Amino acid sequence: MNHTMKRWTLNEIGRQHLTLTETAIPQPGPGEVLVRVSAVALNFRDKVIIEGGMGKGMPMPFTPGSDMAGVVEAVGPGTSRFKQGDRVISSFNADWIEGKAVNNARNPHYNTLGYALQGVLAEYVVMNEAWLVNAPQTLNDAEACTLVCAGLTAWFALIERGGLKAGESVLVQGTGGVALFALQIARAMGAEVFITSSSDEKLTAATALGATHGINRQKEEWVEAVYRLTHDRGIDHVIDTVGGRNFADSVRAVASHGRISLIGMMDTHDTSASGGLLLLKSPTVQGIGVGHRRALEDLVRAVDVINLKPVIDKAYRFDELPAALAHLDRGAFGKIVISLD
């Protein structure tokens, strides 16, 4: 094994300051694991963090990225969860194992990989063994890394907290990573799936994945389309990946006693909606901050059982990170992946 590795680093905020640097390969300490990274999935939040849109909570110099798949190269003293040669994926919320996250009501922390903790856009990473999960057997590493944030977010919203049942309706907004995972998970549970997009081409592709109804939001007001398609009943589970002012439309679209999962931060305006509709419909509104490790382990088992295949729009080489971020700017159908193999 080489003694040095490459990693992407920032010394100050701004995409223009991303640098591919060479440094010594770290060694695992007690309870830690050294992983050779095979693939990293990018999220919209990665480019927001790089550009300084989520505050200044990153330790500098900083390596971005949270979603990794790889192979255990070495383990430190006292490590028991993994051994050399195991295929693993990272756990997004590092120390959140199960149950309620321990947090601060006044200033809730964001203790995640690729923000408060160093990220995974590197050829090797050292992590506490508690921050890793066995990779699914039915997915390659490029596919497996997409589960960490987008896959788990959809699973946590619909299954862990949503209790989705067969025959219910789910609305997903857009065709990014979370949306397409939500579509696939909902269909696997026997739900009826509605999807919105501004592209007929993407709606056709989403229909091929199992969407029941496609709504082009450029051609008709999407909430009115929901009313028409559901005979005014509305949607049982709304996956709001936009946030901000869009939340008001999610409240309009949700069925009485339905559920809205507020996930997105595309619209940075404050979230507000009609108080009258909230009172009359009495929906459950839940903010989804991805999820805990036990739910990720549940998702991995489910993926292997139902043979879910993540949708990857394009894979880029490790040195092509700027091009991959530009692709995120344009919008992706599914996930963008950085391949290190």
C-alpha positions as CSV (number, residue, x, y, z in Angstrom):
1,M,0.0,0.0,0.0
2,N,1.2,3.5,-0.8
3,H,2.1,5.8,2.1
4,T,0.4,8.8,0.7
5,M,-3.1,9.5,-0.6
6,K,-5.0,12.3,-2.4
7,R,-8.0,14.1,-1.0
8,W,-10.1,17.2,-1.8
9,T,-9.6,20.0,0.6
10,L,-10.8,23.6,1.3
11,N,-8.8,26.1,3.2
12,E,-11.5,28.7,2.8
13,I,-15.1,28.9,1.7
14,G,-15.8,28.8,-2.1
15,R,-15.8,26.3,-4.8
16,Q,-12.8,28.0,-6.4
17,H,-10.7,27.1,-3.4
18,L,-11.2,23.3,-3.8
19,T,-7.8,21.7,-4.1
20,L,-6.7,18.1,-4.8
21,T,-3.9,17.6,-2.2
22,E,-1.6,14.8,-1.3
23,T,-1.1,13.8,2.3
24,A,-0.1,10.8,4.5
25,I,-2.6,7.9,4.7
26,P,-4.0,8.1,8.3
27,Q,-3.8,5.1,10.6
28,P,-6.6,3.8,12.8
29,G,-6.5,4.3,16.5
30,P,-8.5,2.4,19.2
31,G,-12.0,1.6,18.0
32,E,-11.3,3.0,14.5
33,V,-11.2,1.6,11.0
34,L,-9.2,2.6,7.9
35,V,-11.3,2.4,4.8
36,R,-10.1,2.5,1.2
37,V,-12.8,4.6,-0.5
38,S,-14.3,3.2,-3.7
39,A,-17.1,5.7,-4.4
40,V,-18.7,8.9,-3.0
41,A,-22.2,10.1,-3.8
42,L,-22.7,13.9,-4.0
43,N,-25.7,15.7,-2.5
44,F,-27.1,19.2,-3.0
45,R,-26.0,20.0,0.5
46,D,-22.3,19.3,-0.4
47,K,-22.2,22.2,-2.8
48,V,-24.1,24.5,-0.4
49,I,-21.5,23.6,2.3
50,I,-18.6,24.2,0.0
51,E,-20.0,27.6,-1.0
52,G,-20.6,28.6,2.6
53,G,-24.4,28.4,2.6
54,M,-24.7,26.4,5.8
55,G,-22.5,28.5,8.1
56,K,-18.9,28.1,9.1
57,G,-19.0,25.0,11.2
58,M,-16.4,23.1,9.2
59,P,-12.9,22.3,10.6
60,M,-10.3,23.9,8.2
61,P,-8.6,22.5,6.2
62,F,-11.8,20.7,5.3
63,T,-12.6,17.7,3.2
64,P,-16.3,17.7,2.0
65,G,-18.6,14.8,1.3
66,S,-20.6,12.4,3.6
67,D,-21.7,9.4,1.4
68,M,-19.0,6.8,1.0
69,A,-18.6,3.1,0.1
70,G,-15.3,1.3,0.4
71,V,-13.3,-1.6,1.8
72,V,-11.8,-2.0,5.3
73,E,-8.0,-1.9,5.0
74,A,-7.1,-2.0,8.6
75,V,-8.6,-1.9,12.1
76,G,-7.4,-0.3,15.3
77,P,-7.0,-1.9,18.7
78,G,-10.3,-3.0,20.3
79,T,-12.3,-2.8,17.1
80,S,-15.0,-5.5,16.9
81,R,-17.7,-4.5,14.4
82,F,-15.5,-4.9,11.2
83,K,-12.5,-6.8,9.9
84,Q,-10.1,-6.3,7.0
85,G,-11.8,-6.8,3.7
86,D,-15.4,-5.9,4.8
87,R,-17.4,-3.7,2.4
88,V,-18.8,-0.8,4.3
89,I,-20.7,2.5,3.8
90,S,-20.6,5.6,6.0
91,S,-23.4,6.6,8.5
92,F,-24.4,10.2,7.8
93,N,-25.2,11.3,11.4
94,A,-22.0,10.0,13.0
95,D,-23.1,9.4,16.6
96,W,-26.8,9.0,16.1
97,I,-27.2,5.2,16.5
98,E,-31.0,4.9,17.3
99,G,-33.9,6.6,19.0
100,K,-34.0,10.4,19.5
101,A,-30.9,12.4,18.6
102,V,-29.3,14.1,21.6
103,N,-29.4,17.8,20.7
104,N,-29.6,21.3,22.0
105,A,-33.0,23.1,21.7
106,R,-31.4,26.6,21.6
107,N,-28.7,25.8,19.1
108,P,-29.2,22.4,17.6
109,H,-26.0,20.9,16.3
110,Y,-25.4,19.4,12.9
111,N,-22.9,16.6,13.8
112,T,-22.5,15.1,10.4
113,L,-19.8,13.8,8.1
114,G,-18.7,16.4,5.6
115,Y,-19.7,19.3,7.9
116,A,-18.9,19.3,11.6
117,L,-16.7,16.2,10.9
118,Q,-14.2,15.7,8.1
119,G,-15.7,14.3,4.9
120,V,-15.0,11.4,2.7
121,L,-13.8,12.8,-0.6
122,A,-10.4,11.1,-0.1
123,E,-8.8,7.9,-1.2
124,Y,-8.6,6.7,2.4
125,V,-10.6,7.7,5.5
126,V,-10.3,6.8,9.2
127,M,-13.5,6.6,11.1
128,N,-14.9,5.4,14.4
129,E,-16.3,1.9,13.8
130,A,-19.7,3.1,15.1
131,W,-19.9,5.4,12.0
132,L,-20.0,2.6,9.5
133,V,-22.5,0.0,8.3
134,N,-22.1,-3.2,6.2
135,A,-22.7,-2.5,2.6
136,P,-25.6,-4.2,0.8
137,Q,-24.7,-7.5,-0.9
138,T,-26.7,-6.8,-4.0
139,L,-25.2,-3.4,-4.9
140,N,-21.8,-2.4,-6.2
141,D,-20.0,0.4,-4.3
142,A,-21.1,3.2,-6.6
143,E,-24.7,2.2,-6.0
144,A,-24.2,1.5,-2.3
145,C,-22.8,4.9,-1.5
146,T,-26.0,6.6,-2.6
147,L,-28.0,5.0,0.3
148,V,-26.1,7.1,3.0
149,C,-28.0,10.4,2.7
150,A,-30.6,10.3,-0.1
151,G,-31.7,6.7,0.4
152,L,-31.9,6.9,4.2
153,T,-33.7,10.3,4.0
154,A,-36.5,8.7,1.9
155,W,-36.6,5.6,4.1
156,F,-36.7,7.6,7.3
157,A,-39.5,9.8,6.0
158,L,-41.7,7.0,4.6
159,I,-41.0,3.9,6.7
160,E,-39.2,4.7,10.0
161,R,-41.4,7.7,10.8
162,G,-44.1,7.6,8.2
163,G,-45.4,4.1,8.7
164,L,-46.3,3.9,5.0
165,K,-49.0,1.3,4.1
166,A,-50.0,-0.4,0.9
167,G,-52.6,1.5,-1.0
168,E,-51.7,5.0,0.4
169,S,-50.6,7.8,-1.9
170,V,-47.2,9.4,-2.0
171,L,-46.2,12.7,-3.8
172,V,-42.5,13.3,-4.6
173,Q,-41.4,16.6,-5.9
174,G,-38.6,16.6,-8.5
175,T,-36.4,13.8,-9.7
176,G,-33.3,14.1,-7.6
177,G,-31.8,11.4,-5.4
178,V,-34.3,11.6,-2.5
179,A,-37.3,11.8,-4.8
180,L,-36.4,8.8,-6.8
181,F,-35.5,6.7,-3.7
182,A,-38.9,7.8,-2.3
183,L,-40.6,6.7,-5.5
184,Q,-38.9,3.3,-5.5
185,I,-39.5,2.6,-1.8
186,A,-43.1,3.7,-2.0
187,R,-43.8,1.4,-5.0
188,A,-42.1,-1.5,-3.2
189,M,-44.6,-0.9,-0.3
190,G,-47.6,-0.9,-2.7
191,A,-48.2,2.8,-2.6
192,E,-49.6,5.0,-5.4
193,V,-46.9,7.5,-6.4
194,F,-47.4,11.0,-7.9
195,I,-44.3,12.9,-9.1
196,T,-43.7,16.4,-10.3
197,S,-41.1,17.7,-12.7
198,S,-40.6,20.5,-15.2
199,S,-39.4,17.9,-17.8
200,D,-41.6,15.5,-19.7
201,E,-38.5,13.4,-20.4
202,K,-37.8,13.0,-16.7
203,L,-41.5,12.2,-16.0
204,T,-41.4,9.5,-18.6
205,A,-38.3,8.0,-16.9
206,A,-40.0,8.3,-13.5
207,T,-43.0,6.4,-14.9
208,A,-40.7,3.6,-16.0
209,L,-39.5,3.4,-12.4
210,G,-43.1,2.9,-11.2
211,A,-44.6,6.3,-10.8
212,T,-48.4,6.2,-11.2
213,H,-48.9,9.8,-12.2
214,G,-46.6,12.4,-13.6
215,I,-47.3,16.1,-13.3
216,N,-45.4,18.7,-15.4
217,R,-45.4,21.7,-13.2
218,Q,-44.5,24.0,-16.1
219,K,-47.7,23.0,-17.9
220,E,-50.2,23.0,-15.0
221,E,-50.4,24.2,-11.4
222,W,-49.3,21.0,-9.7
223,V,-51.6,21.3,-6.6
224,E,-54.6,21.6,-8.9
225,A,-53.4,18.6,-10.8
226,V,-53.3,16.7,-7.5
227,Y,-56.9,17.7,-6.8
228,R,-57.9,16.5,-10.2
229,L,-56.1,13.2,-10.1
230,T,-57.3,12.4,-6.5
231,H,-60.8,13.7,-6.9
232,D,-60.0,16.4,-4.3
233,R,-58.9,13.9,-1.6
234,G,-55.2,14.9,-1.6
235,I,-52.1,13.0,-0.8
236,D,-51.4,10.8,2.2
237,H,-47.6,11.4,2.3
238,V,-46.0,14.5,0.7
239,I,-42.2,14.5,0.3
240,D,-41.3,18.1,0.2
241,T,-37.8,18.4,-1.2
242,V,-38.0,22.1,-1.9
243,G,-39.0,23.8,1.4
244,G,-39.4,27.5,1.9
245,R,-42.4,29.0,0.1
246,N,-43.2,25.6,-1.5
247,F,-44.3,24.3,1.9
248,A,-47.6,26.2,1.6
249,D,-48.4,24.2,-1.6
250,S,-47.5,21.0,0.2
251,V,-50.1,21.9,2.9
252,R,-52.6,22.5,0.1
253,A,-51.9,19.1,-1.5
254,V,-51.9,16.9,1.6
255,A,-54.9,14.9,2.5
256,S,-56.7,15.4,5.8
257,H,-54.7,13.7,8.6
258,G,-51.9,13.0,6.1
259,R,-48.2,13.6,6.5
260,I,-45.7,16.1,5.1
261,S,-42.0,15.3,5.3
262,L,-40.0,18.6,5.1
263,I,-36.7,17.6,3.6
264,G,-35.4,20.2,1.1
265,M,-33.6,23.5,1.5
266,M,-33.7,24.5,-2.2
267,D,-35.8,27.5,-1.3
268,T,-34.1,29.3,1.6
269,H,-37.0,31.5,2.5
270,D,-38.8,30.8,5.8
271,T,-41.4,28.1,5.7
272,S,-45.0,29.2,6.2
273,A,-48.5,28.0,5.3
274,S,-52.1,28.6,5.9
275,G,-53.0,28.2,9.6
276,G,-56.6,27.5,8.6
277,L,-55.6,24.5,6.4
278,L,-53.3,23.2,9.1
279,L,-56.1,23.2,11.6
280,L,-58.7,21.8,9.3
281,K,-56.6,19.1,7.8
282,S,-54.5,18.3,10.9
283,P,-51.6,16.8,9.0
284,T,-48.4,15.5,10.7
285,V,-45.5,17.8,9.7
286,Q,-42.1,16.2,10.2
287,G,-38.6,17.6,9.5
288,I,-36.3,14.9,8.3
289,G,-32.6,15.3,9.1
290,V,-31.6,12.1,7.3
291,G,-31.7,9.4,10.0
292,H,-29.9,7.2,12.4
293,R,-27.6,4.2,11.9
294,R,-30.1,1.5,12.9
295,A,-32.5,2.8,10.2
296,L,-29.7,2.7,7.6
297,E,-29.0,-0.9,8.6
298,D,-32.8,-1.6,8.1
299,L,-32.6,0.0,4.6
300,V,-29.6,-2.0,3.6
301,R,-31.5,-5.2,4.5
302,A,-34.5,-4.0,2.6
303,V,-32.5,-3.2,-0.5
304,D,-31.1,-6.7,-0.6
305,V,-34.6,-8.3,-0.1
306,I,-36.5,-6.1,-2.7
307,N,-33.6,-5.8,-5.1
308,L,-33.8,-2.0,-5.1
309,K,-31.4,-0.4,-7.6
310,P,-30.4,3.2,-7.0
311,V,-30.6,5.5,-10.0
312,I,-27.2,7.0,-11.0
313,D,-27.3,9.8,-13.5
314,K,-23.6,9.9,-14.1
315,A,-20.3,8.8,-12.5
316,Y,-17.2,11.1,-12.5
317,R,-13.6,10.3,-11.9
318,F,-12.1,11.5,-8.6
319,D,-10.3,14.4,-10.3
320,E,-13.5,15.5,-12.0
321,L,-15.2,16.9,-8.8
322,P,-15.6,20.4,-10.3
323,A,-17.5,18.9,-13.3
324,A,-19.6,16.8,-11.0
325,L,-20.6,19.9,-8.9
326,A,-21.5,21.7,-12.1
327,H,-23.8,18.7,-13.0
328,L,-25.5,19.2,-9.6
329,D,-26.0,22.9,-10.5
330,R,-27.9,21.8,-13.7
331,G,-29.9,19.2,-11.8
332,A,-29.6,15.4,-12.0
333,F,-32.0,12.5,-12.6
334,G,-31.1,10.5,-9.5
335,K,-27.6,10.6,-8.1
336,I,-24.1,11.9,-9.1
337,V,-21.3,9.7,-8.0
338,I,-17.5,10.1,-7.8
339,S,-15.7,6.8,-8.6
340,L,-12.3,6.2,-7.1
341,D,-11.8,2.7,-8.6
